[in-house]
Amino acid sequence: MFEGAFELLFLALIGVILLGPEQTAKMAYKLGRWVREVQKMSRDFTSELTREADLEDIRKETKKIEQTIVSTGKEFNADEMKNYHTNIVHPEDHIAPTEPPPSLPAETHEHTSA
């Protein structure tokens, strides 16, 4: 830690001697902006690599799922697929219609007087 601080102080002293105090301040400002820009590019690059790695993992999982679906599909024969489609996918098309319930007889209301 102290080595870096000593080196920074040494460079600042050399800058003041060679460039003068005003030019040294301008150079330090420009150097600080440049360092921030490099840090930002580094963070962006790291984020992009992370995103790409995540996408690659998703692609691998998708490929596994596709292979599972294909292998499972090969296990069904044509009749099973037809029954699946008929009974599971669209069962309402294959249900026999039911008769409506019989109508109830009309109720008679006889009023008895007491």
Secondary structure, 3 states (H helix, E strand, C coil): CHHHHHHHHHHHHHHHHHHCHHHHHHHHHHHHHHHHHHHHHHHHHHHHHHHHHHHHHHHHHHHHHHHHHHHHHHHCCHHHHHHHHHHHHCHHHHCCCCCCCCCCCCCCCCCCCC
